[in-house]
Amino acid sequence: MIRRSHELGRIEHSLSGEQAGADKDRVDEILKKLDLVYVEMEPGDGLFFHANLLHRSDQNRSDRPRWSMICCFNAARNDPFKESRHPRYTPLVKVKDEEILKAAAERFGESEAAGTWLDPNREASASTFVKKD
């Protein structure tokens, strides 16, 4: 990634084959002033960065596949003004905890609901939500 490149603002991208990318001539000029930083990661690591940060990924030369998941967050006030491949804003309805437990009981059965879904010994993520006696 190019350190501090997000401070340059949004740089238009165009398609080259099936890949979108920033204008190469402009990137070359940016690299004369800003540092290129390599971010080496381990399996399972996550990386968060500003949407305008210039970045790329070199060719995967290993014998293992490389996967990435890209999540973009957008303020509700910035709802797309026309239909596109980007989803429209959908408000979330907040429900009481009892409703979640009720839904779990309906899904897993009354005796299994808390045991399956909220047992910190069976589900690591539940440990932050369940008080231990």
N, C-alpha and C positions, 0 to 999 in steps of 0.2 A: 504494500500500500504506500501511497505517497503521503508522508507526514504533513499534516495541516492543510492538505489540499481541499478539505471541506470549506475552508475559509475563503476560497475563490468563488464560491457560489455554484449554482447549477451549471454544469457543462453538458451541452447537448451530445447525445450519443446517436450513432447511426449503425445500420446493419452492414456487416461485412460477411457475406455468406449467411450462415444461420446465427452468427454471434454478433451481439450489439457491443459497441465500444466507443470510448471517447476519441475525438479526433487525434490521430497519432502525432501530427505536427505540433499541436497544442500541448500534448502530454510531454513531448520531447523538450519543449521550452520550459514547461513547469519543472521538469527534472533538473534543469540547470540551476534552479533556485531552491528547490525543496528536496528533502532526503527521501530516497526509496528505502523502505523498511520491510524486511522479510519477517513474516510471522509464522514460525514453525509450531505446529500444534500436534498434540497426541490424540489418538482416537477418543471420542467422547467430549473433547474440549469444545467450548463455544466462544464465539467472537462477536462482539457487538460494536458497531461503528455508525457514524453519521451517514445518512443517505447520500450526501454529496461527496464523501471521501472517495478519491480515485483508488481503485483496487483492481487486482486481477489474480488469477490463479495459474501457475505454470502447469505444463502438461504433467499428467499423472504417469510416471514412468515405472511405477510399481506393478506387481502382478495382482494387486488387490484393487477392487473398485473404490472410488472415492465418491461419497455422497455429501450433499449439502442441503440444508433446509433454510430457505429464505423467508423470514417473517417481516412484514412491513406494518407498522402501526401508523395510523392516521387519525388526526383529531376529528371528532364527530362534526365539528363546524366546517370541515373541509370535504364534505360529501361530494362525490363526482357530480357534475352538472348534467351529464348525459350518460346513457348506457354505454358500457365498454367492458373490457375483460376484467376490470377491477370491480370488486363488489361494492354495492351501495352500503351506506351506514344502516345498521339494524340495531335499534335500542335493545339493551338487555334488560330483562325484567328480574329484579332482585326478589328472591323468595326467602322465607324464614328457614332456619336450619331444620325445623320439624318436617318441612316439605321435602327436603333432600332425603331425610331418613325414611319418610313415607314412601318415596319413589324407590329407594333401595330395597325396602321391605317388599314392595310389589314386584320388583325385578328378581330378587334373590330368595324371597320367602322370608317370613318374619324372623325365624331363628337364625338364618344365615346372613341377613342384611348387615348388621353391625360386625358380625364375625368375619365376613368376607371382605367387606368394603372399608371398614374403619379400624380393623385390628392392626396396630402398629407392628405386631410380631409377624403378620402375614403381608402387610403392605407398608413399605418404608415411608411413602409420602404421607400416610395417615398420622405419623407420629407428631406432626406439627399441628394437627387439628384435634387430636384426642388427648384429653387429660388422663394421665396415668394415676391410678390409685396409690 
